[in-house]
Amino acid sequence: MFEKVKRFFNEVNSEGQRIENNLREVKDQYRNNENSSYMQF
């Protein structure tokens, strides 16, 4: 029982890490797009 719970928490944790990384990538892309659109003006 305890092992199942532990494994579940590990999966949730790694999923959270992945989501966090994705958010960071999206933010970086957004920032880059913002900068490049400023350059056009």
mmCIF file of the N, C-alpha and C atoms, coordinates in Angstrom:
data_MODEL
# 
_entry.id   MODEL 
# 
loop_
_atom_site.group_PDB 
_atom_site.id 
_atom_site.type_symbol 
_atom_site.label_atom_id 
_atom_site.label_alt_id 
_atom_site.label_comp_id 
_atom_site.label_asym_id 
_atom_site.label_entity_id 
_atom_site.label_seq_id 
_atom_site.pdbx_PDB_ins_code 
_atom_site.Cartn_x 
_atom_site.Cartn_y 
_atom_site.Cartn_z 
_atom_site.occupancy 
_atom_site.B_iso_or_equiv 
_atom_site.pdbx_formal_charge 
_atom_site.auth_seq_id 
_atom_site.auth_comp_id 
_atom_site.auth_asym_id 
_atom_site.auth_atom_id 
_atom_site.pdbx_PDB_model_num 
ATOM 1   N N  . MET A 1 1  ? 0.840  -1.202 0.000   1.00 0.00 ? 1  MET A N  1 
ATOM 2   C CA . MET A 1 1  ? 0.000  0.000  0.000   1.00 0.00 ? 1  MET A CA 1 
ATOM 3   C C  . MET A 1 1  ? 0.875  1.251  0.000   1.00 0.00 ? 1  MET A C  1 
ATOM 4   N N  . PHE A 1 2  ? 1.806  1.284  0.935   1.00 0.00 ? 2  PHE A N  1 
ATOM 5   C CA . PHE A 1 2  ? 2.654  2.475  1.050   1.00 0.00 ? 2  PHE A CA 1 
ATOM 6   C C  . PHE A 1 2  ? 3.475  2.685  -0.216  1.00 0.00 ? 2  PHE A C  1 
ATOM 7   N N  . GLU A 1 3  ? 3.964  1.572  -0.792  1.00 0.00 ? 3  GLU A N  1 
ATOM 8   C CA . GLU A 1 3  ? 4.758  1.681  -2.023  1.00 0.00 ? 3  GLU A CA 1 
ATOM 9   C C  . GLU A 1 3  ? 3.939  2.310  -3.135  1.00 0.00 ? 3  GLU A C  1 
ATOM 10  N N  . LYS A 1 4  ? 2.679  1.914  -3.232  1.00 0.00 ? 4  LYS A N  1 
ATOM 11  C CA . LYS A 1 4  ? 1.809  2.481  -4.276  1.00 0.00 ? 4  LYS A CA 1 
ATOM 12  C C  . LYS A 1 4  ? 1.689  3.983  -4.095  1.00 0.00 ? 4  LYS A C  1 
ATOM 13  N N  . VAL A 1 5  ? 1.467  4.410  -2.863  1.00 0.00 ? 5  VAL A N  1 
ATOM 14  C CA . VAL A 1 5  ? 1.315  5.844  -2.590  1.00 0.00 ? 5  VAL A CA 1 
ATOM 15  C C  . VAL A 1 5  ? 2.596  6.573  -2.957  1.00 0.00 ? 5  VAL A C  1 
ATOM 16  N N  . LYS A 1 6  ? 3.733  5.972  -2.577  1.00 0.00 ? 6  LYS A N  1 
ATOM 17  C CA . LYS A 1 6  ? 5.015  6.610  -2.849  1.00 0.00 ? 6  LYS A CA 1 
ATOM 18  C C  . LYS A 1 6  ? 5.226  6.766  -4.354  1.00 0.00 ? 6  LYS A C  1 
ATOM 19  N N  . ARG A 1 7  ? 4.925  5.694  -5.093  1.00 0.00 ? 7  ARG A N  1 
ATOM 20  C CA . ARG A 1 7  ? 5.107  5.748  -6.537  1.00 0.00 ? 7  ARG A CA 1 
ATOM 21  C C  . ARG A 1 7  ? 4.179  6.789  -7.153  1.00 0.00 ? 7  ARG A C  1 
ATOM 22  N N  . PHE A 1 8  ? 2.956  6.858  -6.631  1.00 0.00 ? 8  PHE A N  1 
ATOM 23  C CA . PHE A 1 8  ? 1.998  7.842  -7.134  1.00 0.00 ? 8  PHE A CA 1 
ATOM 24  C C  . PHE A 1 8  ? 2.535  9.255  -6.941  1.00 0.00 ? 8  PHE A C  1 
ATOM 25  N N  . PHE A 1 9  ? 3.079  9.519  -5.746  1.00 0.00 ? 9  PHE A N  1 
ATOM 26  C CA . PHE A 1 9  ? 3.605  10.861 -5.485  1.00 0.00 ? 9  PHE A CA 1 
ATOM 27  C C  . PHE A 1 9  ? 4.799  11.163 -6.380  1.00 0.00 ? 9  PHE A C  1 
ATOM 28  N N  . ASN A 1 10 ? 5.624  10.157 -6.630  1.00 0.00 ? 10 ASN A N  1 
ATOM 29  C CA . ASN A 1 10 ? 6.768  10.367 -7.522  1.00 0.00 ? 10 ASN A CA 1 
ATOM 30  C C  . ASN A 1 10 ? 6.298  10.730 -8.919  1.00 0.00 ? 10 ASN A C  1 
ATOM 31  N N  . GLU A 1 11 ? 5.263  10.036 -9.396  1.00 0.00 ? 11 GLU A N  1 
ATOM 32  C CA . GLU A 1 11 ? 4.746  10.328 -10.735 1.00 0.00 ? 11 GLU A CA 1 
ATOM 33  C C  . GLU A 1 11 ? 4.184  11.738 -10.789 1.00 0.00 ? 11 GLU A C  1 
ATOM 34  N N  . VAL A 1 12 ? 3.419  12.109 -9.771  1.00 0.00 ? 12 VAL A N  1 
ATOM 35  C CA . VAL A 1 12 ? 2.835  13.451 -9.735  1.00 0.00 ? 12 VAL A CA 1 
ATOM 36  C C  . VAL A 1 12 ? 3.942  14.491 -9.717  1.00 0.00 ? 12 VAL A C  1 
ATOM 37  N N  . ASN A 1 13 ? 4.984  14.219 -8.951  1.00 0.00 ? 13 ASN A N  1 
ATOM 38  C CA . ASN A 1 13 ? 6.089  15.161 -8.826  1.00 0.00 ? 13 ASN A CA 1 
ATOM 39  C C  . ASN A 1 13 ? 6.783  15.357 -10.166 1.00 0.00 ? 13 ASN A C  1 
ATOM 40  N N  . SER A 1 14 ? 7.091  14.259 -10.853 1.00 0.00 ? 14 SER A N  1 
ATOM 41  C CA . SER A 1 14 ? 7.785  14.386 -12.135 1.00 0.00 ? 14 SER A CA 1 
ATOM 42  C C  . SER A 1 14 ? 6.878  15.055 -13.163 1.00 0.00 ? 14 SER A C  1 
ATOM 43  N N  . GLU A 1 15 ? 5.579  14.781 -13.085 1.00 0.00 ? 15 GLU A N  1 
ATOM 44  C CA . GLU A 1 15 ? 4.635  15.450 -13.990 1.00 0.00 ? 15 GLU A CA 1 
ATOM 45  C C  . GLU A 1 15 ? 4.648  16.946 -13.725 1.00 0.00 ? 15 GLU A C  1 
ATOM 46  N N  . GLY A 1 16 ? 4.677  17.335 -12.456 1.00 0.00 ? 16 GLY A N  1 
ATOM 47  C CA . GLY A 1 16 ? 4.731  18.752 -12.098 1.00 0.00 ? 16 GLY A CA 1 
ATOM 48  C C  . GLY A 1 16 ? 5.987  19.403 -12.640 1.00 0.00 ? 16 GLY A C  1 
ATOM 49  N N  . GLN A 1 17 ? 7.102  18.690 -12.543 1.00 0.00 ? 17 GLN A N  1 
ATOM 50  C CA . GLN A 1 17 ? 8.357  19.233 -13.067 1.00 0.00 ? 17 GLN A CA 1 
ATOM 51  C C  . GLN A 1 17 ? 8.241  19.480 -14.566 1.00 0.00 ? 17 GLN A C  1 
ATOM 52  N N  . ARG A 1 18 ? 7.632  18.514 -15.269 1.00 0.00 ? 18 ARG A N  1 
ATOM 53  C CA . ARG A 1 18 ? 7.511  18.647 -16.723 1.00 0.00 ? 18 ARG A CA 1 
ATOM 54  C C  . ARG A 1 18 ? 6.647  19.842 -17.079 1.00 0.00 ? 18 ARG A C  1 
ATOM 55  N N  . ILE A 1 19 ? 5.541  20.003 -16.372 1.00 0.00 ? 19 ILE A N  1 
ATOM 56  C CA . ILE A 1 19 ? 4.644  21.130 -16.640 1.00 0.00 ? 19 ILE A CA 1 
ATOM 57  C C  . ILE A 1 19 ? 5.382  22.438 -16.387 1.00 0.00 ? 19 ILE A C  1 
ATOM 58  N N  . GLU A 1 20 ? 6.153  22.466 -15.294 1.00 0.00 ? 20 GLU A N  1 
ATOM 59  C CA . GLU A 1 20 ? 6.903  23.679 -14.959 1.00 0.00 ? 20 GLU A CA 1 
ATOM 60  C C  . GLU A 1 20 ? 7.883  24.018 -16.084 1.00 0.00 ? 20 GLU A C  1 
ATOM 61  N N  . ASN A 1 21 ? 8.581  22.998 -16.581 1.00 0.00 ? 21 ASN A N  1 
ATOM 62  C CA . ASN A 1 21 ? 9.530  23.230 -17.673 1.00 0.00 ? 21 ASN A CA 1 
ATOM 63  C C  . ASN A 1 21 ? 8.817  23.744 -18.911 1.00 0.00 ? 21 ASN A C  1 
ATOM 64  N N  . ASN A 1 22 ? 7.653  23.160 -19.210 1.00 0.00 ? 22 ASN A N  1 
ATOM 65  C CA . ASN A 1 22 ? 6.895  23.617 -20.377 1.00 0.00 ? 22 ASN A CA 1 
ATOM 66  C C  . ASN A 1 22 ? 6.496  25.072 -20.214 1.00 0.00 ? 22 ASN A C  1 
ATOM 67  N N  . LEU A 1 23 ? 6.026  25.436 -19.021 1.00 0.00 ? 23 LEU A N  1 
ATOM 68  C CA . LEU A 1 23 ? 5.626  26.819 -18.783 1.00 0.00 ? 23 LEU A CA 1 
ATOM 69  C C  . LEU A 1 23 ? 6.808  27.750 -18.981 1.00 0.00 ? 23 LEU A C  1 
ATOM 70  N N  . ARG A 1 24 ? 7.968  27.345 -18.481 1.00 0.00 ? 24 ARG A N  1 
ATOM 71  C CA . ARG A 1 24 ? 9.155  28.187 -18.619 1.00 0.00 ? 24 ARG A CA 1 
ATOM 72  C C  . ARG A 1 24 ? 9.487  28.374 -20.096 1.00 0.00 ? 24 ARG A C  1 
ATOM 73  N N  . GLU A 1 25 ? 9.406  27.289 -20.879 1.00 0.00 ? 25 GLU A N  1 
ATOM 74  C CA . GLU A 1 25 ? 9.694  27.390 -22.312 1.00 0.00 ? 25 GLU A CA 1 
ATOM 75  C C  . GLU A 1 25 ? 8.722  28.338 -22.986 1.00 0.00 ? 25 GLU A C  1 
ATOM 76  N N  . VAL A 1 26 ? 7.448  28.205 -22.653 1.00 0.00 ? 26 VAL A N  1 
ATOM 77  C CA . VAL A 1 26 ? 6.431  29.066 -23.268 1.00 0.00 ? 26 VAL A CA 1 
ATOM 78  C C  . VAL A 1 26 ? 6.702  30.518 -22.914 1.00 0.00 ? 26 VAL A C  1 
ATOM 79  N N  . LYS A 1 27 ? 7.062  30.755 -21.654 1.00 0.00 ? 27 LYS A N  1 
ATOM 80  C CA . LYS A 1 27 ? 7.350  32.133 -21.235 1.00 0.00 ? 27 LYS A CA 1 
ATOM 81  C C  . LYS A 1 27 ? 8.530  32.693 -22.018 1.00 0.00 ? 27 LYS A C  1 
ATOM 82  N N  . ASP A 1 28 ? 9.576  31.878 -22.179 1.00 0.00 ? 28 ASP A N  1 
ATOM 83  C CA . ASP A 1 28 ? 10.744 32.342 -22.932 1.00 0.00 ? 28 ASP A CA 1 
ATOM 84  C C  . ASP A 1 28 ? 10.366 32.648 -24.374 1.00 0.00 ? 28 ASP A C  1 
ATOM 85  N N  . GLN A 1 29 ? 9.579  31.776 -24.987 1.00 0.00 ? 29 GLN A N  1 
ATOM 86  C CA . GLN A 1 29 ? 9.160  32.008 -26.370 1.00 0.00 ? 29 GLN A CA 1 
ATOM 87  C C  . GLN A 1 29 ? 8.343  33.281 -26.457 1.00 0.00 ? 29 GLN A C  1 
ATOM 88  N N  . TYR A 1 30 ? 7.455  33.471 -25.492 1.00 0.00 ? 30 TYR A N  1 
ATOM 89  C CA . TYR A 1 30 ? 6.609  34.662 -25.493 1.00 0.00 ? 30 TYR A CA 1 
ATOM 90  C C  . TYR A 1 30 ? 7.467  35.913 -25.377 1.00 0.00 ? 30 TYR A C  1 
ATOM 91  N N  . ARG A 1 31 ? 8.453  35.866 -24.485 1.00 0.00 ? 31 ARG A N  1 
ATOM 92  C CA . ARG A 1 31 ? 9.334  37.014 -24.301 1.00 0.00 ? 31 ARG A CA 1 
ATOM 93  C C  . ARG A 1 31 ? 10.090 37.291 -25.603 1.00 0.00 ? 31 ARG A C  1 
ATOM 94  N N  . ASN A 1 32 ? 10.580 36.229 -26.247 1.00 0.00 ? 32 ASN A N  1 
ATOM 95  C CA . ASN A 1 32 ? 11.308 36.408 -27.508 1.00 0.00 ? 32 ASN A CA 1 
ATOM 96  C C  . ASN A 1 32 ? 10.398 37.009 -28.565 1.00 0.00 ? 32 ASN A C  1 
ATOM 97  N N  . ASN A 1 33 ? 9.161  36.538 -28.637 1.00 0.00 ? 33 ASN A N  1 
ATOM 98  C CA . ASN A 1 33 ? 8.222  37.072 -29.623 1.00 0.00 ? 33 ASN A CA 1 
ATOM 99  C C  . ASN A 1 33 ? 7.951  38.540 -29.344 1.00 0.00 ? 33 ASN A C  1 
ATOM 100 N N  . GLU A 1 34 ? 7.806  38.882 -28.072 1.00 0.00 ? 34 GLU A N  1 
ATOM 101 C CA . GLU A 1 34 ? 7.557  40.267 -27.692 1.00 0.00 ? 34 GLU A CA 1 
ATOM 102 C C  . GLU A 1 34 ? 8.713  41.145 -28.160 1.00 0.00 ? 34 GLU A C  1 
ATOM 103 N N  . ASN A 1 35 ? 9.931  40.699 -27.881 1.00 0.00 ? 35 ASN A N  1 
ATOM 104 C CA . ASN A 1 35 ? 11.105 41.479 -28.267 1.00 0.00 ? 35 ASN A CA 1 
ATOM 105 C C  . ASN A 1 35 ? 11.167 41.651 -29.775 1.00 0.00 ? 35 ASN A C  1 
ATOM 106 N N  . SER A 1 36 ? 10.898 40.589 -30.519 1.00 0.00 ? 36 SER A N  1 
ATOM 107 C CA . SER A 1 36 ? 11.011 40.689 -31.973 1.00 0.00 ? 36 SER A CA 1 
ATOM 108 C C  . SER A 1 36 ? 9.909  41.578 -32.534 1.00 0.00 ? 36 SER A C  1 
ATOM 109 N N  . SER A 1 37 ? 8.736  41.588 -31.898 1.00 0.00 ? 37 SER A N  1 
ATOM 110 C CA . SER A 1 37 ? 7.671  42.455 -32.415 1.00 0.00 ? 37 SER A CA 1 
ATOM 111 C C  . SER A 1 37 ? 7.999  43.918 -32.105 1.00 0.00 ? 37 SER A C  1 
ATOM 112 N N  . TYR A 1 38 ? 8.700  44.163 -30.996 1.00 0.00 ? 38 TYR A N  1 
ATOM 113 C CA . TYR A 1 38 ? 9.132  45.538 -30.717 1.00 0.00 ? 38 TYR A CA 1 
ATOM 114 C C  . TYR A 1 38 ? 10.121 45.993 -31.782 1.00 0.00 ? 38 TYR A C  1 
ATOM 115 N N  . MET A 1 39 ? 10.966 45.077 -32.226 1.00 0.00 ? 39 MET A N  1 
ATOM 116 C CA . MET A 1 39 ? 11.990 45.430 -33.196 1.00 0.00 ? 39 MET A CA 1 
ATOM 117 C C  . MET A 1 39 ? 11.376 45.888 -34.515 1.00 0.00 ? 39 MET A C  1 
ATOM 118 N N  . GLN A 1 40 ? 10.204 45.399 -34.837 1.00 0.00 ? 40 GLN A N  1 
ATOM 119 C CA . GLN A 1 40 ? 9.603  45.728 -36.133 1.00 0.00 ? 40 GLN A CA 1 
ATOM 120 C C  . GLN A 1 40 ? 9.185  47.192 -36.202 1.00 0.00 ? 40 GLN A C  1 
ATOM 121 N N  . PHE A 1 41 ? 8.892  47.791 -35.070 1.00 0.00 ? 41 PHE A N  1 
ATOM 122 C CA . PHE A 1 41 ? 8.396  49.170 -35.096 1.00 0.00 ? 41 PHE A CA 1 
ATOM 123 C C  . PHE A 1 41 ? 9.537  50.174 -35.151 1.00 0.00 ? 41 PHE A C  1 
# 
